[in-house]
Amino acid sequence: MTIEQLTYVLAVARFQSFVRAADHVSVSQPALTMQVKKLEEELGILLFDRSRKPLIVSAEGRVFLDRAQEVMLGIQSLKSLAEELSNAEGGELRLGIIPTLAPYLVPLFISHFGKAYPQVQLSIAELVTEEIIRDIKNGTLDAGIYATPVQSAGIYHEVLFYERFFLYVSASHPWSDKQHISMEDLPGTRLWLLREGNCFRSQVNDICQLQASRQLKEPLVYESSSIESLMRIVEHQGGMTLIPELATLAVAPEQESMLRDFSDQHHLREISLAYSRLHWKEKLLNKLKQSIVMHIPKHMQEAGKGIIMDTAVHT
């Protein structure tokens, strides 16, 4: 059994195709197939059910590949540890951030981080929570930033800050004259919402006591994964939407009058840094965390008496 063989079988499991796996690891398809077959013969089990299209991992193969993934992450961690020990100020850090957070958070810290740690190569990808967790586990990401609580085996979380929820209300809306709005007023109210499956959408559903499958009988139906898009719709089509607190910092001065706070309970979105239990880039992650927190308003760094909303994410 070789590291090369483990790399190949993990690639086949990821892409569910020998051809795509071979392309990913830059070898010929026959060479990859031969090495996978040799490993299966050595183990005495079939790792893949080749009769299915696309192929799937066998029951025995799943047990083996889960352990193989841990072994490969351990090997990768040793390589990265050596790099970190030899270059304390440099290295690569691959980060995933959810789309409802990235446009507002990244601009706050990216300039400072780049200037403070010019030897660190920071790569950021916008991904949904489930994709971030998957990529942390398979080693293609070093860490992620998303809303918690989230339960996922092998993933640790460190809270970075808390966001309150605000209403973004059209000037033509009957509530535009209200400075503060009660949570009790929201059930049954027309809201522009994010696409189903987004954890921010799930939190809004809970806050507003909406049913996830609610259908609005409106002449225009607009599904989006972007908070900015919903804000533009409110500005031009009327109505209102809920936005997280960091998004309020990016609101143009001429639109600030559209923001409304809640007069009663403060519901919070908890934002955390996520990483694998096998993480090895502790120095780089600490630098990232420090750079982020120092640019977050102080009042957002404590939950106080706010109610932390569930994310409905369990992997």
N, C-alpha and C positions, 0 to 999 in steps of 0.2 A: 504493500500500500504506500502510495507516494502523495506528497502535497499536490503534485500536478493532477493526479487522478481525483483527489477530493475537489480541486478547483473545477474540474470538468463536470463531475456529477452534480455539483451545486449549480453550475450554469445550466445544465440540462433541466434540472428541477425548476429553476427560475423561469426559463423561457419555454418549457414544455416542448422543446424541439431540438434535435441534434444539430440541425443545420444552423439555427439561430444561435445556439450555444457555441458552436465552433467559430462562428463569425465574431461572437463577443470576446472569446479568449484568443482569437487570432491564430487558429490552427485549422488544418483541413478537416472536413467532416469525417472522412474515413479514419484519420488518426485519432480523433476524439472518440469515435464509436468503438474503436479497437481498445483504447485504454479503459473505457467504461466497462466493456465486456470482460476484460482481464480482471478488473476489480470485482465484478460480480462473481466471476469464477473463483477468485481467491476467498471471497466472503461466503460463497455457497448460497447466495440469495439473489433474486432479481430485484433490482432497485426500482425499475420502471415497468409499467404495463404498456408495452408497445402496441397492443391491439387497439388501444384507444386513440382517437384523433381529436384534439392534441393528446399526446401521451400523458399519463399521470403517474405519480409516485405510488409505488405499492405500499401496503401496510407496513411490511418489514423495512422497506426503503425509507419511510417517513421517520421511523425510530432512528435508523442509522444516520440519515441526513441531518436530523436535529443535532445529534452529537457531533457530526462532521462540521456543522456550522460553528459550533462552539470552539472546536479545535482550530479552525481557520481564523476565527476572531482572535484566539489566543496567540497564534503565530503573528497575525497582523499587529497585535498589541506589543509583542516583543520588538518588532521592527520599528514601530512608532516610538516605543520607549527609548530605544537606542538613539533615534533621531532627536528626541526631546532632550535626552541627557547630553548629547553633543552640541545641541543648539537650543539653549533655553529660551531664546527670544524669537525663534522662528518655527516653521512647520506649516502644515496644512490643516485647516479646520473646515469641515463640511457641515453645513447647518441647514435644516429645514424649518420653515416658518409657515403657519397657516395664512391663507389669503386675506382673512378678515383682520389680520394683525400686521402683516409685513409692510403694507404701504405707509403705515403710521409709525411703526417702531423702528424699522431699518434706518430711515433718514435721521432719527434722533442720535444714533450711536455710531453710524458707519464712518463718518468723517473722523471722529475722535479715535476710533479703534485703528483706522488705517494709519493715522499720524503717530499714535502711541506705539504701535507694533508693526512697523513697516516690513518686517521680515516674515510676518504671518500671512499666508495665502488663505483668505477667507472666501469660501464659495457658499452662496445662499440660493436655495430653491424654494419656491412657493408650492406647498403640497398640503393636502388635507391631513388631518390627524392620523388616520389609519395608514396612510402612505408613509408618513414620517416614522411611525413606530415600526412598520415593516422594514424600512431602509436602515434604521438604527440597528435592528436585529440582524440584518444580513450584512452589515458593515459598510454599506455605501454612504451612510451618513454617520457623522460622529455625535451629533446631538440635534435636538429639535426644540422649538418653542411653540407651545400651543396651550389651549385652555384646559384646565384640570378642575376637578379630579378625574383621573383616568386610571382604570385598573388594567395592567398588562404585565404578565410575567416577565421578569428580567429587566424591566425598565424602572429607573429611579427618577424622581422629580424633585427639583428645588424651586420653591416659589420665588418669582421675581417681583411681581406686583399684582395689584388688584384694580380692575376697571369698573366704574359704575356704568349704568345704562342711562342714556339720555334719549328724549324724543326729538325728532327733527320734523317740524310741523310747517306745512305750507301756509303762506300768508293768507290764502283764501279759505283755510280751514276754520270751522266755528271755534276751535280751541286756540286760535292764534292770539287771542286777547288774554289767555290765561298765562300767568307767569309760572305757576306750579300746578302740576296735574297729579291726581291720586291714582294709585295702582288700581283701585276699585273701579275706575272709569274705563279701563281698557277692554275688559271682556265684551265681545260683540262689536268692537270698533274696527273700522277699515284701516288696515296697515299694509304697506308694501313690505314683503318678506323675502328673505333669501331662499334659494332653492332648497328643497327637501334634502336631508342627509348632511347638511352643514350643522356643526355643533352649535354655532351661534344661533341658527334658526331654532334648534331644539330648546335653547335657553330662553329665547323670546317667546316660544310657545308656552313654556312654563310660567314665565312672568305674566303674560297676558291671559293665561288660562285658555289658550286656543287649542283646538284639536289639530293634530299634525296634518290631517287630511282635509282641512277646511278648504272649501271652494268658494271663492268670491264671485258673485254674479255681477261682473263688471264688463264693460265693453272692451277693456284692454286688460290682457293677462300678460304679465312680464316676469319671467323667471331669470334670476341672476345669481351669481356667486360673488358679486362685488357690492360692497357697501356704498362705494362711490357712485355706482350706477343707480342704486336706489335713491340716493340723495338727489341726483340729477332729475330722476323721475318725479320726486316730490316737488322740486322747484318748478318743473314745467307742466306736470299733470295734476298737481294738488295731492291731498292726503297727507300721510305722515309715515315715518318709519322709526325704528329704534337703532341707535348707533352706540358703539362702545366709547368710553371716555377719551382714549387716545385720538380717536377720529375727530373729536371736538376741537382738538388743538390745531387741526389742519383746516378748519372751517374759515373761509374768507370773511373779513370784517363785515362786508355787506350782507352776509348770510347768518351772522351770529344771532340776530334777532329771531331766527327760526328754531333755536335750541330751547328746550324746555326740560327742567329738572322735575323730579318727582317729590311731592310734598310729604310722602310718608316713608315707607321702608326703602332702604337702599339695597338693591340687588347687585351683586358683584360677579364679574367674570375673573376668575383666578388664572393668572398666566404663569407658567412654569417652564423651567429649563429641563429637558428630558435627555437621558443618556442611558446606555446599557450598563448593566452591572459589571460588564467586562471592559468598561471604558478605561483608557490609558492616557488620555490627553488632559490630565488634571490641570496642569499649568495653563494651557491654552483656554480651557473652559472657565477657569477662574478669572482670567483676563477678560474674557468675553462677558461674563456675568458682572464684573465690576464696571466695565464700560457701559453696559446697559443700565444698570441700577443708578449710576451717577447722573443719568440723563432723564430719569423718571421723576416726576414731581413727588415731593416728600409725602404728601397726603395719600398717594397711591401705593405706598410701600407697606401700609398696614391695613388690615381688613376692618378694624374697629368693630362696630356693631352691625356691619353689613351682612347680608345673607348671600353666601356663596352658592351659585347656581350649579346644578349638575350638568354634565356635558352629554350624557346619554351615550358615551363612548366606552365600550368594554371590548378588549381584544384578547 
